[in-house]
């Protein structure tokens, strides 16, 4: 057990909630929607990295080393999160499509 972790109940609740959401998605989402599901699922990892970077910056701001590490986590996390959402939108058949040719 880690000394820094005060309460493991939050981790257990988050694991159970994630399992329930993931299980429901796996059970009820058709196989034809897998590209959208994977793109959306891959967005959560970078989002977590960006949020951890934000929290670390607010908690330990002051040293250049922490600032650089937090800035890298923020930039890489949120840029990758945005790219994953764009991939989700590109693979989603319900998303409206527009091209310069259709606007003429």
Buried (B, 14 or more C-beta within 10 A) or exposed (E): EEEEEEEEEEEEEEEEEEEEEEEEEEEEEEEEBEBBBBBBEBBEEBBEBBBBBBEBBEEEEEEEEBBEBBEEBBEBBBEBBBBBBEBBBEBBEEEEEEEEEEEE
